[in-house]
Amino acid sequence: MQETDLPGLTARVLWASFGLAVAFGAIAQHTRFCTMGAVADIVTMGDWTRMRMWLLAMAMAMLGFNGMVGLGWIQVESTIYASPQLLWLSNLLGGVLFGVGMVLASGCGSKTLIRIGGGSLKSLVVFFVLAAAAYATLRGITAVARVASVDRVVLGLPAGQDLPSLAAHWLGGQARSWALGLGSALAVALTAFVLARPEGRTADTWLAGVGLGGVVVGVWWVSGQLGFIPEHPVTLEPSFLATNSRRMESLSFVAPMAYTLDWLILFSDTSKVLTLGIVTSLGVVLGAAVVALASRSFRWEGFRGTEDTANHIVGAILMGVGGVTAVGCTIGQGLTGVSTLALGSFIALAGIMAGGWLGIRWQTWRLESQL
């Protein structure tokens, strides 16, 4: 590849990622897909409908990602999730903080973008606060605290922390074969659970599950196949175009919000260029807005009062700090990370679920104490 070909290929990667993110926002808006809402439905009403959507999306993401690994199209070690250094405390504590925060802020990172598209001004405030907190945790004052504390607790593994690599190391065989087998088995198990109840067989459940899981897989392919250069014409090293991590990426909505805010503020700085994370964040807002306007569900929404404002600001801070510490959010770890079958992603997901449960219990206690 010639250096003159790079801008065109980079543009194709960005436009493809943007289009997939628009689809994600549109589907999520139409189906009311929301991880926090799924947890709340279970805790308060025992309703698993939205959780089945989310689990089906997880199944599709696992099946697609590991299918591509098995076929040799992509390599799990090219992601940020498969390091042999397991930051288990960071994943867990960050996940808990994020889970509590998403309850206080009326939704996770992706839901914040979707709600902005639907007219929520308070979600716009959450976006700016979350992005600032995330940036500080990437490179600022809370980054120093993170690196000096929880990130020091590391468990070294004999292979990459993804289950196929560990299985190949301990049991023998090729990691690619294990990826295909484990990914398929887990996807089938999750899909069987989804289909076990009537609410798991509705059109919206399958639209959300297959559609959103498929978008995650699609972005993996765009980043890992379309945007991969075996030998960059400048550095002469393997390269993934238009990613902030310089590795293969798919959807995530905490650090990309920080990069989006940075790009907006420093737009005139020519070193600040569009990346996959930025365009997917903007694409989700656009997709949600199109569906909200088309369905006439677009509504301007503001804060109800001081306590509501404080809850959302605190929640946004917790999501920004927690999401970066956990290396992802409900989508970045719960779908994208888990699709790689990485141990850290499962730990982060458990933390997010626990934090969400704690946050909902706290809100319930607050409501009951005011009666």
C-alpha positions as CSV (number, residue, x, y, z in Angstrom):
1,M,0.0,0.0,0.0
2,Q,1.2,3.5,-0.8
3,E,1.0,6.4,1.7
4,T,-1.3,8.3,-0.7
5,D,-3.9,5.5,-0.3
6,L,-4.2,5.9,3.4
7,P,-6.7,8.9,3.5
8,G,-9.1,7.0,1.3
9,L,-9.0,3.8,3.3
10,T,-9.2,5.7,6.6
11,A,-12.3,7.5,5.3
12,R,-13.9,4.2,4.4
13,V,-13.3,2.9,7.8
14,L,-14.8,6.0,9.4
15,W,-17.9,6.0,7.2
16,A,-18.5,2.3,7.7
17,S,-18.2,2.6,11.4
18,F,-20.4,5.7,11.5
19,G,-23.1,3.9,9.4
20,L,-23.1,0.9,11.8
21,A,-23.3,3.2,14.8
22,V,-26.3,5.0,13.2
23,A,-28.0,1.6,12.9
24,F,-27.1,0.9,16.6
25,G,-28.7,4.1,17.7
26,A,-31.8,3.6,15.6
27,I,-32.4,0.0,16.8
28,A,-31.7,0.8,20.4
29,Q,-34.2,3.8,20.3
30,H,-36.9,1.7,18.6
31,T,-36.6,-1.3,20.9
32,R,-35.9,0.7,24.1
33,F,-32.7,-1.3,24.6
34,C,-31.1,-0.3,27.9
35,T,-28.8,-2.3,30.2
36,M,-29.7,-0.2,33.3
37,G,-33.4,-0.5,32.4
38,A,-33.0,-4.3,32.0
39,V,-31.5,-4.6,35.5
40,A,-34.1,-2.3,37.0
41,D,-36.9,-4.3,35.3
42,I,-35.6,-7.5,37.0
43,V,-35.0,-5.9,40.4
44,T,-38.3,-4.0,40.6
45,M,-40.7,-6.2,38.6
46,G,-39.1,-9.5,37.9
47,D,-39.4,-8.7,34.1
48,W,-36.5,-10.2,32.0
49,T,-37.7,-8.9,28.6
50,R,-35.0,-6.3,28.1
51,M,-32.3,-8.5,29.7
52,R,-33.1,-11.2,27.1
53,M,-32.5,-8.6,24.4
54,W,-29.1,-7.8,25.9
55,L,-28.2,-11.5,26.4
56,L,-29.1,-12.3,22.8
57,A,-27.0,-9.4,21.6
58,M,-24.1,-10.8,23.7
59,A,-24.7,-14.2,22.1
60,M,-24.5,-12.7,18.6
61,A,-21.4,-10.7,19.4
62,M,-19.7,-13.8,20.8
63,L,-20.6,-16.0,17.9
64,G,-19.6,-13.4,15.3
65,F,-16.3,-12.4,16.9
66,N,-15.1,-15.9,17.6
67,G,-16.3,-17.1,14.2
68,M,-14.0,-14.5,12.6
69,V,-11.2,-15.6,14.9
70,G,-11.7,-19.2,14.0
71,L,-11.7,-18.4,10.3
72,G,-8.4,-16.4,10.8
73,W,-9.9,-13.1,9.7
74,I,-8.9,-11.4,13.0
75,Q,-6.8,-12.1,16.0
76,V,-7.9,-11.6,19.6
77,E,-4.4,-10.5,20.7
78,S,-4.9,-7.4,18.5
79,T,-7.6,-6.1,20.9
80,I,-7.1,-4.3,24.3
81,Y,-8.9,-7.1,26.1
82,A,-6.6,-10.1,25.6
83,S,-3.5,-9.1,27.6
84,P,-2.0,-11.8,29.9
85,Q,-2.0,-9.1,32.6
86,L,-5.4,-9.4,34.3
87,L,-6.3,-6.1,36.1
88,W,-9.0,-7.9,38.0
89,L,-9.4,-5.2,40.8
90,S,-9.6,-2.4,38.3
91,N,-12.2,-4.3,36.2
92,L,-14.3,-5.1,39.3
93,L,-14.1,-1.8,41.2
94,G,-14.5,0.2,38.0
95,G,-17.5,-1.9,37.0
96,V,-19.2,-1.3,40.4
97,L,-18.6,2.5,40.1
98,F,-19.9,2.5,36.6
99,G,-23.0,0.4,37.6
100,V,-24.0,2.8,40.4
101,G,-23.3,5.7,38.1
102,M,-25.5,4.5,35.3
103,V,-28.5,4.2,37.7
104,L,-28.0,7.7,39.1
105,A,-27.6,9.2,35.6
106,S,-30.6,7.4,34.1
107,G,-28.6,5.2,31.8
108,C,-25.2,4.0,30.7
109,G,-22.9,5.6,28.2
110,S,-24.8,4.3,25.1
111,K,-28.2,5.2,26.7
112,T,-26.9,8.7,27.3
113,L,-26.2,9.1,23.6
114,I,-29.5,7.6,22.7
115,R,-31.4,9.9,25.1
116,I,-29.6,12.9,23.6
117,G,-30.9,11.8,20.3
118,G,-34.4,11.7,21.8
119,G,-34.2,15.2,23.2
120,S,-32.9,14.8,26.7
121,L,-31.0,17.9,27.8
122,K,-30.0,16.3,31.0
123,S,-28.3,13.5,29.1
124,L,-26.4,16.2,27.3
125,V,-25.1,17.4,30.6
126,V,-24.3,13.8,31.6
127,F,-22.3,13.5,28.3
128,F,-20.1,16.6,29.1
129,V,-19.5,15.6,32.7
130,L,-18.9,11.9,31.9
131,A,-16.5,12.9,29.1
132,A,-14.5,15.2,31.4
133,A,-14.3,12.6,34.1
134,A,-13.3,10.0,31.7
135,Y,-10.5,12.2,30.2
136,A,-9.2,12.9,33.7
137,T,-9.1,9.2,34.4
138,L,-7.3,8.6,31.1
139,R,-4.7,11.3,31.5
140,G,-5.4,13.6,34.4
141,I,-5.6,13.6,38.2
142,T,-7.8,10.5,38.6
143,A,-5.5,8.7,36.1
144,V,-2.6,9.2,38.5
145,A,-4.7,7.8,41.3
146,R,-5.8,4.9,39.2
147,V,-2.3,3.9,38.1
148,A,-1.0,4.3,41.6
149,S,-3.7,2.2,43.3
150,V,-6.0,-0.4,41.6
151,D,-3.9,-0.8,38.4
152,R,-1.0,-2.1,40.6
153,V,-3.0,-5.2,41.4
154,V,-2.2,-7.5,38.5
155,L,-2.6,-11.2,38.1
156,G,-0.1,-12.5,35.5
157,L,-1.5,-15.3,33.3
158,P,0.5,-17.9,31.2
159,A,-1.4,-16.8,28.1
160,G,-3.8,-14.1,26.9
161,Q,-6.7,-13.7,29.3
162,D,-9.3,-14.8,26.7
163,L,-10.7,-18.2,27.4
164,P,-9.7,-19.8,24.1
165,S,-6.0,-18.8,24.7
166,L,-6.1,-20.2,28.2
167,A,-7.8,-23.4,27.1
168,A,-5.2,-23.9,24.4
169,H,-2.4,-23.4,26.9
170,W,-3.8,-25.7,29.6
171,L,-5.6,-28.3,27.5
172,G,-3.8,-28.2,24.2
173,G,-5.0,-27.6,20.7
174,Q,-5.2,-24.3,18.7
175,A,-6.7,-21.2,20.2
176,R,-8.5,-20.6,17.0
177,S,-10.3,-23.9,17.3
178,W,-11.1,-23.2,21.0
179,A,-12.5,-19.8,20.0
180,L,-14.9,-21.3,17.5
181,G,-16.0,-24.0,19.9
182,L,-16.4,-21.9,23.0
183,G,-17.9,-19.0,21.2
184,S,-20.5,-21.2,19.6
185,A,-21.3,-23.1,22.8
186,L,-21.8,-20.0,24.8
187,A,-23.9,-18.3,22.1
188,V,-26.1,-21.4,21.8
189,A,-26.5,-21.5,25.6
190,L,-27.5,-17.8,25.8
191,T,-29.8,-18.1,22.9
192,A,-31.6,-21.1,24.4
193,F,-32.1,-19.1,27.6
194,V,-33.6,-16.2,25.6
195,L,-36.0,-18.5,23.8
196,A,-37.1,-20.3,27.0
197,R,-39.8,-17.6,27.6
198,P,-42.3,-16.0,25.3
199,E,-40.8,-12.6,25.7
200,G,-37.6,-13.9,24.3
201,R,-39.3,-14.7,21.0
202,T,-40.8,-11.3,20.2
203,A,-39.8,-9.3,17.1
204,D,-38.3,-6.5,19.2
205,T,-36.2,-8.9,21.3
206,W,-34.7,-10.4,18.1
207,L,-34.3,-7.0,16.4
208,A,-32.3,-5.7,19.3
209,G,-30.4,-8.9,20.0
210,V,-29.4,-9.8,16.4
211,G,-29.2,-6.2,15.2
212,L,-27.1,-4.7,18.0
213,G,-24.9,-7.8,18.4
214,G,-24.4,-7.8,14.7
215,V,-23.3,-4.1,14.8
216,V,-20.7,-5.0,17.3
217,V,-19.4,-7.8,15.0
218,G,-19.6,-5.4,12.1
219,V,-17.4,-2.8,13.7
220,W,-14.9,-5.5,14.7
221,W,-14.7,-6.5,11.0
222,V,-14.3,-2.9,9.9
223,S,-11.5,-2.2,12.3
224,G,-9.8,-5.6,12.2
225,Q,-10.2,-6.4,8.5
226,L,-11.0,-3.3,6.4
227,G,-8.8,-1.0,8.5
228,F,-5.9,-3.4,9.1
229,I,-2.6,-2.7,7.2
230,P,0.0,-5.5,7.6
231,E,2.8,-3.1,6.8
232,H,2.1,0.6,7.3
233,P,4.0,2.5,4.5
234,V,5.4,5.0,7.0
235,T,6.2,2.9,10.1
236,L,6.6,-0.5,8.3
237,E,4.6,-2.1,11.2
238,P,1.2,-3.6,11.3
239,S,-1.4,-0.9,11.9
240,F,-5.1,-0.5,12.6
241,L,-6.4,2.7,11.0
242,A,-8.5,5.4,12.9
243,T,-8.4,3.8,16.4
244,N,-7.4,5.7,19.5
245,S,-5.8,2.6,21.0
246,R,-3.9,1.8,17.8
247,R,-5.4,-1.7,18.1
248,M,-8.5,-3.4,16.7
249,E,-11.6,-1.8,18.3
250,S,-15.4,-2.1,18.3
251,L,-18.1,-0.2,20.1
252,S,-17.5,1.4,23.5
253,F,-18.9,4.6,25.0
254,V,-16.7,6.0,27.8
255,A,-13.2,6.8,26.6
256,P,-14.7,7.6,23.1
257,M,-16.8,10.3,24.8
258,A,-13.6,11.8,26.2
259,Y,-12.0,11.7,22.8
260,T,-15.2,13.3,21.2
261,L,-15.1,16.1,23.7
262,D,-11.4,16.6,23.1
263,W,-12.0,16.7,19.3
264,L,-14.8,19.2,19.7
265,I,-12.8,21.5,21.9
266,L,-9.5,21.4,20.0
267,F,-11.1,21.0,16.5
268,S,-8.7,23.6,15.0
269,D,-5.7,21.5,16.1
270,T,-4.8,19.5,13.0
271,S,-3.4,16.7,15.2
272,K,-7.0,16.1,16.5
273,V,-8.5,13.8,13.9
274,L,-11.6,11.7,13.7
275,T,-11.4,8.2,15.1
276,L,-13.6,5.2,15.1
277,G,-14.7,5.9,18.7
278,I,-15.6,9.5,17.9
279,V,-17.7,8.8,14.8
280,T,-19.5,5.9,16.5
281,S,-20.5,8.1,19.4
282,L,-21.9,10.7,17.0
283,G,-23.5,8.0,14.9
284,V,-25.5,6.6,17.8
285,V,-26.9,10.1,18.5
286,L,-28.0,10.6,14.9
287,G,-29.6,7.1,14.6
288,A,-31.6,7.6,17.8
289,A,-32.7,11.1,16.7
290,V,-33.9,9.9,13.3
291,V,-36.1,7.2,14.9
292,A,-37.3,9.6,17.6
293,L,-38.3,12.2,15.1
294,A,-39.9,9.7,12.7
295,S,-41.9,8.1,15.5
296,R,-42.8,11.4,17.0
297,S,-41.4,10.4,20.3
298,F,-38.8,13.2,20.4
299,R,-39.3,15.2,23.5
300,W,-37.2,18.0,25.2
301,E,-36.4,16.9,28.7
302,G,-34.8,18.8,31.6
303,F,-34.0,18.3,35.2
304,R,-36.8,18.0,37.7
305,G,-34.9,19.9,40.4
306,T,-31.7,20.2,42.4
307,E,-31.6,16.6,43.6
308,D,-32.2,15.2,40.1
309,T,-29.4,17.4,38.8
310,A,-27.0,16.3,41.5
311,N,-27.8,12.6,41.0
312,H,-27.1,12.9,37.3
313,I,-23.8,14.8,37.8
314,V,-22.6,12.4,40.4
315,G,-23.7,9.5,38.2
316,A,-21.8,10.9,35.2
317,I,-18.6,11.3,37.3
318,L,-18.9,7.7,38.5
319,M,-19.4,6.4,35.0
320,G,-16.5,8.4,33.6
321,V,-14.1,7.3,36.3
322,G,-15.5,3.7,36.6
323,G,-15.7,3.1,32.8
324,V,-12.1,4.0,32.2
325,T,-10.9,2.1,35.3
326,A,-12.9,-1.0,34.2
327,V,-11.7,-0.6,30.6
328,G,-15.2,-0.3,29.3
329,C,-18.9,0.2,29.9
330,T,-22.0,-2.0,29.4
331,I,-21.3,-2.0,25.7
332,G,-17.5,-1.7,25.8
333,Q,-17.1,-4.6,28.2
334,G,-20.6,-6.1,28.3
335,L,-20.9,-6.8,24.6
336,T,-17.6,-5.9,22.9
337,G,-15.2,-7.1,25.6
338,V,-17.3,-10.2,26.5
339,S,-17.4,-11.1,22.8
340,T,-13.6,-11.8,23.0
341,L,-14.3,-14.2,26.0
342,A,-11.8,-12.2,28.1
343,L,-11.7,-12.9,31.8
344,G,-11.4,-9.2,32.6
345,S,-14.5,-8.4,30.6
346,F,-16.6,-11.0,32.6
347,I,-15.2,-9.5,35.9
348,A,-16.1,-5.9,34.8
349,L,-19.5,-7.1,33.7
350,A,-20.1,-8.7,37.1
351,G,-19.1,-5.4,38.7
352,I,-21.4,-3.4,36.5
353,M,-24.4,-5.7,37.4
354,A,-23.6,-5.5,41.1
355,G,-23.2,-1.7,41.0
356,G,-26.5,-1.4,39.1
357,W,-28.2,-3.6,41.7
358,L,-26.8,-1.4,44.5
359,G,-27.8,1.8,42.8
360,I,-31.4,0.6,42.2
361,R,-31.7,-0.6,45.8
362,W,-30.4,2.8,47.0
363,Q,-32.9,4.7,44.9
364,T,-35.7,2.4,46.1
365,W,-34.7,3.1,49.7
366,R,-34.6,6.9,49.0
367,L,-38.1,6.8,47.6
368,E,-39.5,4.7,50.5
369,S,-37.9,7.0,53.1
370,Q,-39.6,10.0,51.5
371,L,-43.1,8.5,51.9
